[in-house]
Amino acid sequence: DFVPPRGMAMFMRRPSLQLPTLRAFDVADQLEGGFARESASEVLAPSPKRAGSSLTRAYVRMTNDEDYYMYLEQSDAFLLYARLSEDGTSISIHTYQPSDPLFSASQPAMTMQYQHDTWMVGLQQCENCVSSSPARACRGMDGHSQQLAYCTHAMQPLGNAKVHTLSINLPGLNPDGSRVIWCRRMGLPSLARPGASDPVLKVQTKLPEWNEERKTLCLEFKGRMVKSCSRNFQLCTETDDAAVVCQFGLTSHGDAEFILDYQFPMSHLQAFAAALSTVYWA
């Protein structure tokens, strides 16, 4: 009989991760080699605090207008893969890329659900409900599991033009710096409708400013070569509109590659989700 190693046993006990036997052998193989990525904790952790305003540099490559790959710039290390659904109402996010033997299109680690200019980002298996039965897990409350971000889009008049804006509610941080697990079973409301006292971090669009030399509205992507694109954005916190915490822009290398830079308190996943949420900006 197959006896999973210690790390594998934890995953096989999770109701939503009861894998077919062949996949279980594959994951066990990869775990022993240190290559398995069944846990999303690495991409969920907030970016480390750095001195000054140093941003983590990454890039996003798009293929076929449906598939998105995220890589760290310095090492070209793969981080995340995402695919837009055929009906355009959801995006599945995976910690494996399609070429990986452990990739399963039907088992994303996270999903984004679109409705009326909003995107709800959720983890498929809540970290707080990992040992609960499906009936008692937070996913059974409103169709969502652990919530990771809630993105709202709008068009805002600016001078004689209108610009896309993005506002994101993120789970806050605990006093020790760890992230809040946004689980509805813990008495938290939906990230779409947090209360004034709930532990929420809000980031929002940094609006472009008029550039007299260019005679147009511009965002300054310092140290980056970025082409004009409707999907370009910069985000700042609600309390500090000077410091950029995330920026996304079309590179000069073509029409299918974007820079994606971010810093504390945003994680790899939250920055990627913010970028993906612009899929309908035109």
N, C-alpha and C positions, 0 to 999 in steps of 0.2 A: 504494500500500500504506500501511496505517496505521503511522506511526512514533511510538511513545509518547515523551512528554517524559521528561527524565532521571529525575524522581521516579517516574513511572509504570513505567518500564522495570524498576526494582527489584522492584516488586510482581508484575509479570507473569512474572518468572523464578522466583517461588516456586511449588512444585508445588501447594500447597493454595490458591493464589490465582490460578490460571489462569482468568481470567474470560471469559465469553462476549464475543464481539466487540462487541455493542451496549453491554454494561456497561463494557467497556474504554474506549470512546469517552466514556461518561458520566463515568467516574472521571477520565479525562484532562481533561475539561472542568472538573470540580470542582477538580482539582489546580491548574489554571492560575488559577482564581478564588480559591484558598486555602480552599476549603470541604470538601475531601475529608478523611475521617477513617479511612483504611485502617489506619493505625498506631494501636495502643492504648497507646503509651508515655505519653501524657498522663494517662490514668486509672490507669496502673500505678505511677507515680512516688509515693513516700511524700509525705505532706503536708509542706510546709515547716515547719521549726522556727520557733516564735514565742515571744516573751517571755511568761512566765507560763504560763497554761493555756488560751490562746485556742484555741477549736475552730473549724474550718471548718464553716459552717452550710449545710446542704442540706435538701431535703425530698423525700419519695417519695410519688407519687400512684398509687393502685391503681385499676384498672378491671376489672370482670368477674371479680374474684378470680384472674385469670390474668396480667394485664398490669401491669407496674410501670414507672414513669417516674421518673428521678432528675434533679433540677435543683439548681443552686446557688441559695441563697436570695436573696442580695443582688442578683444580676443576672437571675434567672429563666432562666439559661442552661442548656440541655439538656446532660446528661452521658451518661446511659446508659438503655437500654431493656431490659427482661427479660420473658420469657414462660415460664410453667410449661407443661410438656408435657401432653398429654391423659392420659397414664397416670400423671402425677405423680412420675415418677422422675428427671426432669431439668429444668433451667432453662437456656434459651439467653439469653445477654447480648450485646447489640449496641451498637455505637458510633453507629449511626444509629437514628432512630425510624421507625416504619412509614410515616409520611407523607413521608419523604425519598425522592426518586427513586432513590437508591443503596441503599436498604434491600433486603436479601435474607433472607427467613426461613430459608433453607437454609444461610446463611453467617454464623453468629454469630462474634463475635470470641473469646468465652469461653463455657464451659459449666460447669454445676454438676451433678454426678451424686450421686443420693441412694441410700444403702444403710444399713439398720439404724441409724437415728438419726445418720448422718454424711453430710456433704456434702464432696465433693472438687471444688475449683474449679481449672479448668485453662484455659490459653491454647490456642486451636486450632492456632496455628503457633508452635512454640518459637523464641524469639529466638536461641538458640544453634545450633539445627539448621536455620536458615533456608535455608542453601545445600546441605544434605545431601539425598541421595535419600530417598524415603519409607521404604525398607528400613533405612536407617541412622539415621533420625530417632528421637528418644526416644519418640515416640508408638507405635512398633512394639514397645516393650518390654513394656508392660502395658495398652495401650489408652488411656493418658493421655499428653498432651503436657506442655509446661512447667506445673508445678504452682504455683499462686498462693496457695492457702490450703486448710487441712483443718479442717473444723468438726465438733465432737462435741457432741451434746446429751444431757442427762440430767435426771432429776427428783431434787431434793435436799430431804430433810426440813429444815424450819426452824421450830422451835417446834412448834405444832400443825398447821402447814401444810406443803405441798410446793411448791417453786418450780422453774421451768425454769432450767437453767443451760446456758451455752454456753462451750466452750473452743476456741480457734483456734490452730493452728500456722501461722505465717507465715514465708516465707523471710527470713533475717536481712539485715544490711547489711554491706557491705565496709568496710574501714578508711577509705576516702575518702567514705563516706556513700552510695554507690550501692547499689542492691538486688542481692542475690544472685539469679542466674538459676537457678531450681531445675530443672535438666535432669538426667535420669537418666543420660545419656551422660557426664556429668562426674563420675560416681562417687558421686552423692548417692543416698540411699535414698528411699523414698516419704515424703512429708510426713506420712503416717499413722503411720509408725514411724521417726522420726528417732533417731539415736544421741545419746548424751550430749554428744559433741563437735561435732555438726553445727550449722551456723549457723542456728539456729531462734529466732524470737521467739514467745513465747507470751502470748496475751491471754486473759482469762477473765472470767466474770461477777462483777460487783460485787454482792454480796448485799444485798437490801433490809433496812432496819432498822425496829424497832418504833417507831411514832409514837404517843406516849401521848395526844396531843390527838385524833388521828383513830381511835385504838384499832385500828390495822391496820399491816401491814408496808408500808413506803413506800420509794421511791427519790426522791431530791431532784434534779429536773431544773432546776438553777438558771438563772433567766432564761428559762425555757420554760413555756408553758401546755400541760400534757400531761394527757390523760384516762387513767383506769385502763384497762389493756388487758393481756391475757395475753402479748402480743407485745413489750411494753415491756422494754428491757434497758439496762444500762450495762456497759461493759467496762473493765477495768484491766489493767495488765501484771502478770506473775507476780511481779515484784520490788517493785511499788508499788501497793498496793490502795487508795490514797487518790486518786490522779490518774486521772480518767476519760479514756480515749483514744477512746471511741466511745459514743454513746448514741442510742437509737432509741425513739420514743414516739408514740403516737396523739395528734394535735393536737385542739384544741377546735373545729376547723372542720367536723368530720364524722367518718364512719367509714371514709374512704378516703384520708386524707392523714396522713403521719407526718413528724415531724422526724427528721433524721439528721445528727448532729454528730460530728466526728472530728478527730483531730490526729495528728501524727507519733507512731509510725512507720507508721500506717495510710494506705493510698491510697484514692482515690475508689472504685476497684473493690472493694477488700477490705471497706470499710465497707458498700457496697451488698450484697455477697455475704453478710455477716453478717446484715444486715436480711432479705434474701430467705430465708435459711436457717430463719427462724422461721415459715415458711408453714404448718406443721402444729401450731404451738403453740395450744392451746385451754384 
